Amino acid sequence: MRTWRDGDGTLTVDGDAGARGVPLRIAASYRSRTRGLLGRDGIDGALLLTPAGSVHTFRMRFAIDVAYLDRKFTVLAVRTMKPGRLGLPRLRSRHVVEAEAGAMERWGVRPGVRVELRAADAR
């Protein structure tokens, strides 16, 4: 099992239109996971929270898409959350990917799709 560290990376989605790479910010430490997207007006790309099984949008400024991933990076569920909401914990969820509302649909992220996450320092 891999140990994640805070930093940058790439999210690759294998969809019907081929693979696409999305810039990814990795939040693996307790401090970076609790900060998440709070205080931001938007995000270019996506944010990976690991380990995580649920999220909230209290004090957030914009709506987000949330993808719950299992240990093998298969998408379990995708939800759009408005600010001020509490997401229910997902069984078998190990990682959560957050992005601006509408991004997951554009990228082809939907339940059953497997994604690849790669840290910038990994080769």
N, CA and C atoms as an extended XYZ file, in Angstrom:
369
Properties=species:S:1:pos:R:3:atomname:S:1:resname:S:1:resid:I:1 pbc="F F F"
N         0.838       -1.170        0.000 N   MET     1
C         0.000        0.000        0.000 CA  MET     1
C         0.888        1.240        0.000 C   MET     1
N         0.506        2.256       -0.745 N   ARG     2
C         1.288        3.455       -0.919 CA  ARG     2
C         0.992        4.481        0.176 C   ARG     2
N         2.027        5.212        0.579 N   THR     3
C         1.861        6.321        1.505 CA  THR     3
C         1.925        7.609        0.699 C   THR     3
N         0.885        8.408        0.781 N   TRP     4
C         0.802        9.658        0.020 CA  TRP     4
C         1.400       10.804        0.822 C   TRP     4
N         1.916       11.802        0.107 N   ARG     5
C         2.444       13.021        0.713 CA  ARG     5
C         1.813       14.225        0.045 C   ARG     5
N         1.751       15.333        0.773 N   ASP     6
C         1.229       16.572        0.204 CA  ASP     6
C         2.074       16.980       -1.003 C   ASP     6
N         1.413       17.524       -2.017 N   GLY     7
C         2.142       17.989       -3.194 CA  GLY     7
C         1.255       18.025       -4.416 C   GLY     7
N         1.893       18.028       -5.561 N   ASP     8
C         1.181       18.087       -6.833 CA  ASP     8
C         1.228       16.735       -7.517 C   ASP     8
N         0.346       16.570       -8.490 N   GLY     9
C         0.303       15.328       -9.237 CA  GLY     9
C        -0.617       15.446      -10.425 C   GLY     9
N        -1.011       14.293      -10.952 N   THR    10
C        -1.889       14.227      -12.114 CA  THR    10
C        -2.961       13.174      -11.881 C   THR    10
N        -4.175       13.516      -12.256 N   LEU    11
C        -5.307       12.591      -12.234 CA  LEU    11
C        -5.579       12.209      -13.680 C   LEU    11
N        -5.521       10.918      -13.996 N   THR    12
C        -5.799       10.452      -15.347 CA  THR    12
C        -7.090        9.660      -15.335 C   THR    12
N        -7.996       10.052      -16.210 N   VAL    13
C        -9.306        9.420      -16.308 CA  VAL    13
C        -9.375        8.648      -17.612 C   VAL    13
N        -9.620        7.334      -17.519 N   ASP    14
C        -9.810        6.521      -18.714 CA  ASP    14
C       -11.291        6.504      -19.032 C   ASP    14
N       -11.696        7.364      -19.946 N   GLY    15
C       -13.105        7.458      -20.315 CA  GLY    15
C       -13.328        7.017      -21.742 C   GLY    15
N       -14.544        7.242      -22.232 N   ASP    16
C       -14.900        6.860      -23.589 CA  ASP    16
C       -14.118        7.646      -24.627 C   ASP    16
N       -13.748        8.884      -24.304 N   ALA    17
C       -13.054        9.745      -25.262 CA  ALA    17
C       -11.538        9.634      -25.119 C   ALA    17
N       -11.047        8.602      -24.466 N   GLY    18
C        -9.609        8.437      -24.271 CA  GLY    18
C        -9.170        8.988      -22.928 C   GLY    18
N        -7.903        8.796      -22.628 N   ALA    19
C        -7.374        9.229      -21.334 CA  ALA    19
C        -7.064       10.715      -21.358 C   ALA    19
N        -7.373       11.407      -20.252 N   ARG    20
C        -7.043       12.819      -20.118 CA  ARG    20
C        -6.388       13.047      -18.769 C   ARG    20
N        -5.395       13.905      -18.766 N   GLY    21
C        -4.704       14.232      -17.528 CA  GLY    21
C        -5.231       15.528      -16.945 C   GLY    21
N        -5.435       15.547      -15.646 N   VAL    22
C        -5.957       16.711      -14.936 CA  VAL    22
C        -4.960       17.076      -13.840 C   VAL    22
N        -4.595       18.375      -13.709 N   PRO    23
C        -3.707       18.768      -12.608 CA  PRO    23
C        -4.341       18.425      -11.261 C   PRO    23
N        -3.532       17.931      -10.354 N   LEU    24
C        -4.032       17.434       -9.078 CA  LEU    24
C        -3.197       17.991       -7.937 C   LEU    24
N        -3.861       18.424       -6.888 N   ARG    25
C        -3.191       18.825       -5.642 CA  ARG    25
C        -3.481       17.720       -4.633 C   ARG    25
N        -2.458       17.194       -3.974 N   ILE    26
C        -2.619       16.090       -3.032 CA  ILE    26
C        -2.585       16.630       -1.609 C   ILE    26
N        -3.618       16.303       -0.839 N   ALA    27
C        -3.710       16.688        0.576 CA  ALA    27
C        -3.721       15.402        1.401 C   ALA    27
N        -2.562       15.033        1.924 N   ALA    28
C        -2.436       13.780        2.668 CA  ALA    28
C        -2.225       14.001        4.153 C   ALA    28
N        -1.703       15.156        4.541 N   SER    29
C        -1.483       15.414        5.967 CA  SER    29
C        -2.798       15.872        6.607 C   SER    29
N        -2.885       15.705        7.916 N   TYR    30
C        -4.100       16.112        8.624 CA  TYR    30
C        -4.395       17.593        8.389 C   TYR    30
N        -3.376       18.412        8.462 N   ARG    31
C        -3.560       19.858        8.301 CA  ARG    31
C        -4.064       20.229        6.908 C   ARG    31
N        -3.486       19.668        5.876 N   SER    32
C        -3.915       20.011        4.520 CA  SER    32
C        -5.292       19.422        4.193 C   SER    32
N        -5.618       18.255        4.756 N   ARG    33
C        -6.957       17.679        4.538 CA  ARG    33
C        -8.025       18.534        5.194 C   ARG    33
N        -7.762       19.026        6.414 N   THR    34
C        -8.779       19.828        7.097 CA  THR    34
C        -8.951       21.188        6.426 C   THR    34
N        -7.904       21.721        5.833 N   ARG    35
C        -8.025       22.995        5.103 CA  ARG    35
C        -8.745       22.784        3.780 C   ARG    35
N        -8.373       21.758        3.035 N   GLY    36
C        -9.037       21.437        1.777 CA  GLY    36
C        -9.170       22.637        0.858 C   GLY    36
N       -10.397       22.928        0.440 N   LEU    37
C       -10.669       24.051       -0.452 CA  LEU    37
C       -11.208       25.272        0.286 C   LEU    37
N       -11.168       25.259        1.617 N   LEU    38
C       -11.683       26.387        2.390 CA  LEU    38
C       -10.904       27.660        2.087 C   LEU    38
N       -11.630       28.748        1.916 N   GLY    39
C       -11.013       30.040        1.676 CA  GLY    39
C       -10.634       30.293        0.233 C   GLY    39
N       -10.867       29.352       -0.640 N   ARG    40
C       -10.533       29.533       -2.056 CA  ARG    40
C       -11.778       29.945       -2.837 C   ARG    40
N       -11.546       30.633       -3.939 N   ASP    41
C       -12.649       31.032       -4.826 CA  ASP    41
C       -12.835       30.049       -5.975 C   ASP    41
N       -11.945       29.098       -6.113 N   GLY    42
C       -12.024       28.108       -7.175 CA  GLY    42
C       -10.786       27.237       -7.150 C   GLY    42
N       -10.729       26.304       -8.085 N   ILE    43
C        -9.573       25.416       -8.192 CA  ILE    43
C        -9.367       25.052       -9.653 C   ILE    43
N        -8.117       25.079      -10.081 N   ASP    44
C        -7.755       24.588      -11.415 CA  ASP    44
C        -7.381       23.131      -11.254 C   ASP    44
N        -8.163       22.255      -11.826 N   GLY    45
C        -7.910       20.830      -11.684 CA  GLY    45
C        -8.701       20.252      -10.531 C   GLY    45
N        -8.026       19.433       -9.703 N   ALA    46
C        -8.725       18.708       -8.644 CA  ALA    46
C        -7.867       18.643       -7.386 C   ALA    46
N        -8.508       18.264       -6.288 N   LEU    47
C        -7.842       18.084       -4.997 CA  LEU    47
C        -8.129       16.671       -4.516 C   LEU    47
N        -7.070       15.926       -4.180 N   LEU    48
C        -7.204       14.586       -3.627 CA  LEU    48
C        -7.044       14.661       -2.119 C   LEU    48
N        -8.044       14.167       -1.389 N   LEU    49
C        -7.973       14.039        0.067 CA  LEU    49
C        -7.767       12.559        0.376 C   LEU    49
N        -6.654       12.240        1.029 N   THR    50
C        -6.377       10.848        1.318 CA  THR    50
C        -5.697       10.708        2.672 C   THR    50
N        -6.111        9.847        3.544 N   PRO    51
C        -7.342        9.060        3.457 CA  PRO    51
C        -8.547        9.919        3.809 C   PRO    51
N        -9.673        9.608        3.219 N   ALA    52
C       -10.916       10.328        3.495 CA  ALA    52
C       -12.103        9.480        3.047 C   ALA    52
N       -13.175        9.553        3.817 N   GLY    53
C       -14.379        8.808        3.482 CA  GLY    53
C       -15.601        9.694        3.342 C   GLY    53
N       -15.462       10.973        3.762 N   SER    54
C       -16.571       11.917        3.627 CA  SER    54
C       -16.003       13.331        3.646 C   SER    54
N       -16.809       14.293        3.233 N   VAL    55
C       -16.394       15.699        3.182 CA  VAL    55
C       -17.554       16.588        3.611 C   VAL    55
N       -17.236       17.843        3.839 N   HIS    56
C       -18.279       18.844        4.090 CA  HIS    56
C       -17.935       20.089        3.285 C   HIS    56
N       -18.912       20.963        3.118 N   THR    57
C       -18.685       22.198        2.372 CA  THR    57
C       -19.005       23.424        3.222 C   THR    57
N       -18.907       23.293        4.527 N   PHE    58
C       -19.130       24.438        5.409 CA  PHE    58
C       -18.043       25.479        5.159 C   PHE    58
N       -18.435       26.753        5.108 N   ARG    59
C       -17.551       27.898        4.879 CA  ARG    59
C       -16.893       27.891        3.504 C   ARG    59
N       -17.426       27.113        2.569 N   MET    60
C       -16.885       27.133        1.207 CA  MET    60
C       -17.606       28.194        0.395 C   MET    60
N       -16.959       28.657       -0.652 N   ARG    61
C       -17.488       29.763       -1.456 CA  ARG    61
C       -18.107       29.328       -2.776 C   ARG    61
N       -17.973       28.056       -3.121 N   PHE    62
C       -18.486       27.591       -4.412 CA  PHE    62
C       -18.911       26.130       -4.308 C   PHE    62
N       -19.763       25.702       -5.242 N   ALA    63
C       -20.221       24.308       -5.278 CA  ALA    63
C       -19.106       23.424       -5.832 C   ALA    63
N       -19.051       22.185       -5.353 N   ILE    64
C       -18.012       21.259       -5.802 CA  ILE    64
C       -18.606       19.918       -6.224 C   ILE    64
N       -17.867       19.231       -7.075 N   ASP    65
C       -18.129       17.828       -7.371 CA  ASP    65
C       -17.220       17.007       -6.469 C   ASP    65
N       -17.746       15.922       -5.942 N   VAL    66
C       -16.993       15.045       -5.049 CA  VAL    66
C       -17.064       13.625       -5.612 C   VAL    66
N       -15.898       13.014       -5.826 N   ALA    67
C       -15.828       11.623       -6.274 CA  ALA    67
C       -15.225       10.801       -5.143 C   ALA    67
N       -15.936        9.763       -4.734 N   TYR    68
C       -15.469        8.848       -3.696 CA  TYR    68
C       -14.787        7.667       -4.381 C   TYR    68
N       -13.546        7.365       -3.982 N   LEU    69
C       -12.769        6.292       -4.598 CA  LEU    69
C       -12.465        5.197       -3.583 C   LEU    69
N       -12.411        3.949       -4.075 N   ASP    70
C       -12.004        2.850       -3.187 CA  ASP    70
C       -10.480        2.707       -3.213 C   ASP    70
N        -9.961        1.684       -2.581 N   ARG    71
C        -8.505        1.483       -2.489 CA  ARG    71
C        -7.836        1.277       -3.852 C   ARG    71
N        -8.592        0.781       -4.821 N   LYS    72
C        -8.044        0.537       -6.161 CA  LYS    72
C        -8.340        1.685       -7.118 C   LYS    72
N        -8.802        2.808       -6.577 N   PHE    73
C        -9.104        4.027       -7.342 CA  PHE    73
C       -10.252        3.860       -8.331 C   PHE    73
N       -11.200        3.008       -7.975 N   THR    74
C       -12.437        2.894       -8.745 CA  THR    74
C       -13.443        3.849       -8.132 C   THR    74
N       -14.140        4.591       -8.969 N   VAL    75
C       -15.103        5.585       -8.500 CA  VAL    75
C       -16.336        4.866       -7.958 C   VAL    75
N       -16.648        5.125       -6.690 N   LEU    76
C       -17.825        4.530       -6.053 CA  LEU    76
C       -19.061        5.390       -6.267 C   LEU    76
N       -18.897        6.705       -6.185 N   ALA    77
C       -20.020        7.632       -6.329 CA  ALA    77
C       -19.484        9.017       -6.669 C   ALA    77
N       -20.303        9.805       -7.349 N   VAL    78
C       -19.981       11.201       -7.644 CA  VAL    78
C       -21.179       12.035       -7.213 C   VAL    78
N       -20.924       13.076       -6.450 N   ARG    79
C       -21.982       13.959       -5.959 CA  ARG    79
C       -21.578       15.410       -6.176 C   ARG    79
N       -22.562       16.262       -6.437 N   THR    80
C       -22.346       17.706       -6.469 CA  THR    80
C       -22.870       18.257       -5.156 C   THR    80
N       -22.051       19.046       -4.478 N   MET    81
C       -22.415       19.586       -3.167 CA  MET    81
C       -22.357       21.109       -3.188 C   MET    81
N       -23.438       21.717       -2.731 N   LYS    82
C       -23.485       23.166       -2.579 CA  LYS    82
C       -22.782       23.550       -1.275 C   LYS    82
N       -22.366       24.821       -1.149 N   PRO    83
C       -21.758       25.259        0.114 CA  PRO    83
C       -22.700       25.045        1.304 C   PRO    83
N       -22.123       24.719        2.457 N   GLY    84
C       -22.899       24.542        3.682 CA  GLY    84
C       -23.524       23.177        3.857 C   GLY    84
N       -23.016       22.164        3.162 N   ARG    85
C       -23.587       20.819        3.246 CA  ARG    85
C       -22.616       19.851        3.924 C   ARG    85
N       -23.168       18.770        4.459 N   LEU    86
C       -22.389       17.695        5.060 CA  LEU    86
C       -22.613       16.438        4.241 C   LEU    86
N       -21.550       15.895        3.678 N   GLY    87
C       -21.658       14.675        2.882 CA  GLY    87
C       -21.687       13.454        3.773 C   GLY    87
N       -22.492       12.483        3.413 N   LEU    88
C       -22.552       11.239        4.171 CA  LEU    88
C       -21.304       10.403        3.914 C   LEU    88
N       -20.815        9.701        4.918 N   PRO    89
C       -19.668        8.815        4.699 CA  PRO    89
C       -20.039        7.706        3.722 C   PRO    89
N       -19.101        7.321        2.891 N   ARG    90
C       -19.306        6.246        1.913 CA  ARG    90
C       -18.583        4.998        2.376 C   ARG    90
N       -19.285        3.882        2.387 N   LEU    91
C       -18.660        2.610        2.713 CA  LEU    91
C       -17.612        2.296        1.658 C   LEU    91
N       -16.495        1.723        2.065 N   ARG    92
C       -15.380        1.330        1.207 CA  ARG    92
C       -14.628        2.503        0.599 C   ARG    92
N       -14.993        3.733        0.924 N   SER    93
C       -14.280        4.885        0.378 CA  SER    93
C       -12.959        5.081        1.109 C   SER    93
N       -11.897        5.256        0.358 N   ARG    94
C       -10.565        5.454        0.926 CA  ARG    94
C       -10.001        6.830        0.545 C   ARG    94
N       -10.404        7.341       -0.614 N   HIS    95
C        -9.916        8.619       -1.124 CA  HIS    95
C       -11.104        9.436       -1.626 C   HIS    95
N       -10.951       10.761       -1.605 N   VAL    96
C       -11.973       11.658       -2.139 CA  VAL    96
C       -11.290       12.645       -3.068 C   VAL    96
N       -11.883       12.857       -4.232 N   VAL    97
C       -11.389       13.859       -5.178 CA  VAL    97
C       -12.436       14.956       -5.267 C   VAL    97
N       -11.995       16.204       -5.090 N   GLU    98
C       -12.884       17.361       -5.174 CA  GLU    98
C       -12.480       18.223       -6.362 C   GLU    98
N       -13.482       18.809       -7.021 N   ALA    99
C       -13.250       19.725       -8.136 CA  ALA    99
C       -14.444       20.669       -8.225 C   ALA    99
N       -14.329       21.712       -9.037 N   GLU   100
C       -15.450       22.628       -9.208 CA  GLU   100
C       -16.640       21.881       -9.797 C   GLU   100
N       -17.846       22.324       -9.454 N   ALA   101
C       -19.072       21.674       -9.928 CA  ALA   101
C       -19.073       21.606      -11.453 C   ALA   101
N       -19.389       20.439      -11.986 N   GLY   102
C       -19.452       20.216      -13.426 CA  GLY   102
C       -18.185       19.613      -14.016 C   GLY   102
N       -17.086       19.679      -13.291 N   ALA   103
C       -15.811       19.190      -13.814 CA  ALA   103
C       -15.794       17.670      -13.982 C   ALA   103
N       -16.347       16.943      -13.024 N   MET   104
C       -16.302       15.475      -13.088 CA  MET   104
C       -17.024       14.958      -14.336 C   MET   104
N       -18.141       15.566      -14.667 N   GLU   105
C       -18.876       15.149      -15.864 CA  GLU   105
C       -18.048       15.429      -17.122 C   GLU   105
N       -17.410       16.584      -17.174 N   ARG   106
C       -16.565       16.928      -18.333 CA  ARG   106
C       -15.405       15.948      -18.485 C   ARG   106
N       -14.839       15.510      -17.356 N   TRP   107
C       -13.692       14.605      -17.387 CA  TRP   107
C       -14.091       13.149      -17.587 C   TRP   107
N       -15.361       12.829      -17.484 N   GLY   108
C       -15.810       11.445      -17.631 CA  GLY   108
C       -15.717       10.625      -16.361 C   GLY   108
N       -15.659       11.289      -15.212 N   VAL   109
C       -15.605       10.588      -13.919 CA  VAL   109
C       -17.027       10.219      -13.524 C   VAL   109
N       -17.291        8.921      -13.427 N   ARG   110
C       -18.612        8.424      -13.039 CA  ARG   110
C       -18.426        7.090      -12.335 C   ARG   110
N       -19.431        6.624      -11.602 N   PRO   111
C       -19.288        5.360      -10.871 CA  PRO   111
C       -18.850        4.215      -11.780 C   PRO   111
N       -17.901        3.432      -11.291 N   GLY   112
C       -17.386        2.291      -12.037 CA  GLY   112
C       -16.128        2.579      -12.835 C   GLY   112
N       -15.833        3.840      -13.092 N   VAL   113
C       -14.635        4.211      -13.841 CA  VAL   113
C       -13.431        4.145      -12.915 C   VAL   113
N       -12.338        3.681      -13.433 N   ARG   114
C       -11.101        3.626      -12.646 CA  ARG   114
C       -10.216        4.802      -13.051 C   ARG   114
N        -9.671        5.483      -12.060 N   VAL   115
C        -8.788        6.615      -12.328 CA  VAL   115
C        -7.379        6.273      -11.858 C   VAL   115
N        -6.409        6.970      -12.418 N   GLU   116
C        -5.013        6.798      -12.002 CA  GLU   116
C        -4.548        8.097      -11.378 C   GLU   116
N        -3.955        8.002      -10.208 N   LEU   117
C        -3.420        9.157       -9.505 CA  LEU   117
C        -1.921        9.003       -9.433 C   LEU   117
N        -1.219       10.050       -9.843 N   ARG   118
C         0.242        9.988       -9.847 CA  ARG   118
C         0.811       11.245       -9.226 C   ARG   118
N         1.655       11.089       -8.216 N   ALA   119
C         2.320       12.232       -7.592 CA  ALA   119
C         3.406       12.741       -8.537 C   ALA   119
N         3.690       14.032       -8.485 N   ALA   120
C         4.670       14.645       -9.380 CA  ALA   120
C         6.058       14.052       -9.176 C   ALA   120
N         6.389       13.631       -7.957 N   ASP   121
C         7.713       13.079       -7.693 CA  ASP   121
C         7.820       11.597       -8.037 C   ASP   121
N         6.672       10.942       -8.313 N   ALA   122
C         6.685        9.506       -8.670 CA  ALA   122
C         7.055        9.348      -10.139 C   ALA   122
N         7.820        8.321      -10.418 N   ARG   123
C         8.237        8.101      -11.817 CA  ARG   123
C         7.861        6.728      -12.263 C   ARG   123
